Every structure is written in structure tokens, then in C-alpha cells.
Amino acid sequence: MQQRLRAWAERELLSFRMQQAERSAIRCGDAVYTLAWEPSKGGPVLRTIDAGFY
């Protein structure tokens, strides 16, 4: 299971997206992550949203 999670994190660029959200959080004070099932990809997809637009 750990290998599958690591592979997913690499495909989704998890570390990059977290850094991107943290930079926004410094400016706005908040960060928003969404985790949703994407049928076309056959798995979960992580998205970050600018807190100012949430």
C-alpha cells in the first residue's frame, strides 16, 4: 500500500502542490486542498485552490 501511495503522490506532484498551497497560505492565511475521485484517471486527484477564491 505504501508503494501505491508513493507512486500516486509522484504522479500528482504532491510535494509541489503542497509547496504551492503553502505559499498562498502565507499571503492569505489559508490553504484549500480538494481530494476527489476522477473516473477518467481511475483514482484520486488532488487540487489546490487559492483561498481567496474559495
Secondary structure, 3 states (H helix, E strand, C coil): CHHHHHHHHHHCCHHHHHHHHHHHHHHHCCCEEEEEEECCCCEEEEEEECHHHC
